[in-house]
Amino acid sequence: MNYRSTVGHAPATDLAGALRAGLAPDGGLYVPDHLPSIAVETLADSTDLSETATTLLAPFFLGSELEDQLPEICREALDLPLPLVEFEPGRAWILELFHGPTAAFKDFAARFLAACMARLRAESDPAQTVLVATSGDTGGAVAAAFHRRPGFRVVILYPDGKVSARQAHQLGAFGDNVHTYRVKGNFDDCQRLVKHALNDQDLAHKMALTSANSISIGRLLPQISYYAHASIALQVKCHEKVDVIVPTGNLGNALACILAREMGLPIGEIVLATNANPTLEEYFSGRDYRGRAGIETLANAMDVGDPSNFERLAWFYRDRDLRSAGISAISVDDDAIGHCIRRVYAQSDMAICPHTACAIEALYHRRQAGNDNPHLVAATAHPAKFENVVEPLVGRTVVPPPALDELLQRPSRATELAPSFQSLGTALLALD
Ligand SMILES: *Cc1c(COP(=O)(O)O)cnc(C)c1O
């Protein structure tokens, strides 16, 4: 399988080349040059996610040095619980993607990427520094995935005071090869610092810097597999395709669902559920695409005004009309998120996180409009991770799942960092 850049100037490469580079040298994003189609029967006997992923992802690994190691990578990275919880009898199910070590769906992708990168590393390579800016969830997932891995260290930058208390504790609780900084600024400041550092040849070389952000093709691929696994399980139950609703920020998770459908899996319409950031809803309702700065909402892991994977989505649909492709978008404001969390709790005794609430709210809208299709709703984080939002709305404490609880019981440490490149450079060079 060849990978090319969405910009179109960089030479094609195999998967290993695309993983090592992260971003293509012409500034574009790597995309597989074609999408393999999959006969659903070949997946019907898979008993678990890692088996599904091994079959589904094999064509993407063809011809790369990781080809033979795919089964092992899937077993190591994707061996996580994946419950499918009935939400409306026989009509809607919630795919709980938050049973990994850091209680958000990003664990699947971060663990897969880490498993690949560890196998691409030569024994003699200098230790790599994975530098990651986070608004809360990515940092933890990447830290957990690389924690105590020989040959890697992780540096996390998060905006001080802008993540939940539990997220902050979690981010500082790893220790060992994970170094956590709370930046006196916002998420954009953290991202700017990471970009600046990666672009600084001297620092990037000295620290063997690499990133693990959501534009890596190694994070996109594994996410296709859980939509494949769930849509096949639901086809057995309801004998039709399911419509899928995905909480959406940078469009990584939802793009994976779109690719699953393109590959032939039994998925009908796909709904991108965003928070109050209106870029995608505007675009899919017929207006021009207009990227802008993100606005802060209760679903803060989706505070994105210019989704980075839109470029990939547009590339896949370059010869077709993306606005008539069975994809729609709905923007859900903070009031509606709050109402939805209360309503779901009152009706089903189930606490949901603010991101998942955007998707459930989209389901309610569709039902109200008379849509009776079977639906799959992706749940992206455990509600206990957003206790500051969820607990006052449901009126009780939300107990963290065991893996998150284990981190919360550990001591936590984050070093304060001024939002300047110089401070970051000094901090990085002082690491042992
Ligand atoms: C990152 C994140 C999202 C957004 O996912 P994208 O792939 O960026 O669209 C949604 N919900 C939660 C809980 C997240 O952490």
The ligand as an SDF file (V2000), in Angstrom:
LIG
                    3D

 15 15  0  0  0  0  0  0  0  0999 V2000
  -10.7250   13.8960   21.2100 C   0  0  0  0  0  0  0  0  0  0  0  0
  -12.1360   13.6940   21.6590 C   0  0  0  0  0  0  0  0  0  0  0  0
  -13.2220   13.8600   20.7820 C   0  0  0  0  0  0  0  0  0  0  0  0
  -13.0330   14.3390   19.3640 C   0  0  0  0  0  0  0  0  0  0  0  0
  -12.4960   13.3510   18.5370 O   0  0  0  0  0  0  0  0  0  0  0  0
  -11.9300   13.7520   17.0810 P   0  0  0  0  0  0  0  0  0  0  0  0
  -11.3220   12.5110   16.5710 O   0  0  0  0  0  0  0  0  0  0  0  0
  -10.9270   14.8490   17.3130 O   0  0  0  0  0  0  0  0  0  0  0  0
  -13.0720   14.2380   16.2860 O   0  0  0  0  0  0  0  0  0  0  0  0
  -14.4960   13.5730   21.2470 C   0  0  0  0  0  0  0  0  0  0  0  0
  -14.7060   13.1860   22.5210 N   0  0  0  0  0  0  0  0  0  0  0  0
  -13.6940   13.0140   23.3950 C   0  0  0  0  0  0  0  0  0  0  0  0
  -14.0110   12.5890   24.7860 C   0  0  0  0  0  0  0  0  0  0  0  0
  -12.3780   13.2610   23.0030 C   0  0  0  0  0  0  0  0  0  0  0  0
  -11.3650   13.1120   23.8750 O   0  0  0  0  0  0  0  0  0  0  0  0
  1  2  1  0
  2  3  1  0
  2 14  2  0
  3  4  1  0
  3 10  2  0
  4  5  1  0
  5  6  1  0
  6  7  2  0
  6  8  1  0
  6  9  1  0
 10 11  1  0
 11 12  2  0
 12 13  1  0
 12 14  1  0
 14 15  1  0
M  END
$$$$
